[in-house]
Amino acid sequence: MLTLAFDTSTTIGSVALGRGDEVLGASNLPLGVGYSETILKEVSRLLSGANLQPRDIDRLVVGSGPGSFTGVRIAASLAKGWCHRRDVPLYAYSSLRAVAATVEHPCVCVLFDARRGEVYAEAYDDGPFSGPVLGPLVCPVELVLSQLDPTMVWVFAGEGSLKHRDQIEASGAKVLSGDLKLPPAAALLWLAERLPEGCLEDLDAWEPNYLRASGAERERDRNA
């Protein structure tokens, strides 16, 4: 089954193309103004490199957040539009879980920078194919550290971990470098092969996991 995956939950997006466990192509790309077009151009490049066409894609996999509100929304919109147009199924998994799937350690906590002194967090104590033991949640990093089992040896990954490295390492945990073994989009391919429950039954009703309202919504609530 030919699968296309992408994730845009952080400042570095990723796109991957695979068949089963074989990754045919994967890349990271900086996101910014017009990044929906950037993603589609990269998808076109990967397909062309594999001598494939958009009609050859059997399913899509998308990172469902949490993370950048705009980035998560763009990924969800692109994925829904593609699947509706080409009548293929959509699979969705936590973007934090996708990063956890790139880490070769059973006890991993993934943090994305949520700004305002907070992080998006998700932790696993038996690898990313089991359910999370913490999260997903948005909170100060101190709360994350206080809720992890102190008898276990934890490693931290994700851009939020790098931002809070000093605090995390002071707790005795290890922070991994920013160079992931695979882009998160490639890890989404692996998750789709192993966790079929990620297939969405109601495409129209599905919404990604923002955890926070948009900036415009928060401003509206403050002024209400």
N, C-alpha and C positions, 0 to 999 in steps of 0.2 A: 504494500500500500504506500503510495507516494504521498508524503506529508509535508506541508509548509507550516512553519512556526515563526512567530515573531513576538517580541516583548519590548515595550517602550515605557516601562514603569520608572526608570531612572534616567539620568542625563546621558547615559550610553545605551542606545537601543541595540537590538540584535535580531538577526534574521537567519533562519536555517532551513535547509531542504534535506529530506532524508527518505529512505525506504527501509522500513523495519528499523534495525539497530544501526544501519549504515548511514552515516552522515555524508550526503553528497556535496554539501557546501554550507559554510556558515561564516558569518562576519558580524563584527560590531560596527556601529555607526553612530557618530555624534548626532544628537537631536537638537532641534532648534526651530526657527521659523521655517514653515513649509516642510516639516519632517514627515508628514504623510506622503508627500511626493517622493521624498528621499527613500522611504521604506519601499514604495512601489518600484522605484528605479532599481533598488538593490535586489528585490525579488525577481525582476526581469533579468538582471545580470546573472543571478544564480541559475535561473531556468535556462537561459541561453547557454551558459557554460556546461550544462548537463544535456544539451540538445533536447530540451523539453519545452512544452507550451503550457500556458495557464490551464487549459482544458485537461491536462494530464494529472492535475492535483486531485487526489482522492479525498483529502480531509485537511482541515486547518486546525492548528493548535495555537492558543493565545495565552499570554501571561495576563492573569485577571487582576493584577494589583496585589496589595496596595502599593502606592507610590505617588509619583507626580499625577495630580488630578487630570491635567490636560493630556499627559502621555498615556495614562490608562484609558481615558476616554477615546483617544485617537485609535489605539489598538483595538478596542472593542468595536468601534464604528467600522473600521476597515474590515475586521474579521466578519462581522455580521453582513456587511454589504457584499463581500466576496461569496460567502456561503449562500446567501439568498440568490444571488445572480447565477451561480453555477450549481446550485442544489447539491452541496456537499456538507457533511456534518462538521460541527465545530466542537472542539474539545477545549476546556479552559482549566487552568491550574494556577495556584498562587504563584506570583512572581518570586516571592521569598522562597518558596519550595523549590523552584527551578534553580535558584542559586545553591540551595542546600544539596541538590542532586549533583552538583559539580565538585562537592567536597568528599574526600575519602576519609571520613571520620564519622563514627556513629552519633556522637553527641555534638550537634552543630546548632548554633544560633545565628540567624541571618538578620542583619539590621540595614534598613534603608534610612537615609536622612529625611526626616519629616519636617525639618526646620522648627523654628520657635522652641529650640531646646529639647525636641522630642525625636523619637525614632519610630519607624514601623518595625515590628519585631515578630519573629516566628522561630520556635525552637523544636528540635527533634532529638530524641534520645535513643533512637534505634534506626537511624537512616530516614531519608525523605519518602520512602514508600510506605511507612507507617504514618499514623496521624500525628499532628503536632502536639507536643505536651504543653506548649505555651503559644498563645496567639492564634491568628494574627491580631495584633493590637497596636495602638499608637499611644506612646507614653514616654516619660523621661527614661534614659538609659539606666538610672539608678533602680527604677522599679523592675526592669528586666533582670538585672543582676540579682536583685533580692528574691526573685521568684524561681530562679534556676536551682536545681538540686545541687547543693555544694559538695556532695559526695562523688559527683561525676566530674570527669575531665572534659571541659567544654572548649570548643574552638569557635571563633566568631568570624563571619564572612560578610561581605557586602560593604557598600560605600559608607553606610552609617557606622560600621565597626571601625573603619579607618579614621573617621572623624573623631571618634571617642576612644581611640586606641589607649591613651594613657590611663583613663579611668577603668577600662576593661582589664588591661594588663595588671593594674594595681590590685584587682580582685583575684588575681591568680590564673585567669584564663588567657588563652593564646589568640591573637588576632592574625588571621591569614593575610597574605599579600593581596593586592588588588588584582593580580593576574589569575583569573579563573582558568581551570583546566579546559573548560568549554564555555562558549557564550551561553547565557541562559536560554536562548531560543533553541540551541541544540539539546540542552537538557530537557526542554519541553517535549522534544521528540521521544526521548527515553521514557518520560512519564506517560505519554500517550500509549506506548507499547505495553506498559506494566499496570496502568491504572485506568481501565476502561470506563470506570464510573465518572471520569472527567467529561464524557460525551454529554452534551447538553440536549435534553429532551425537548425543551421549549425555547427555541432561539430568540423569539420575540420578547419573551418574558425575562430573559437573562440580563442581569446587570453585573458589571465587574465590582470588585470589592474596593471601594474608595476609602473606607474607614472614616474619612473626613468629607465634609461638604466642600464645594468649590469656594474660592476666595470671594466670588460675587455673592454666593449664598450666605456666607458668614457675615459679609458686610450688610446684607439685607436684614439678617436677623438682629444684628447690633442696632440697626436703625429702626427696627419695628417698635 
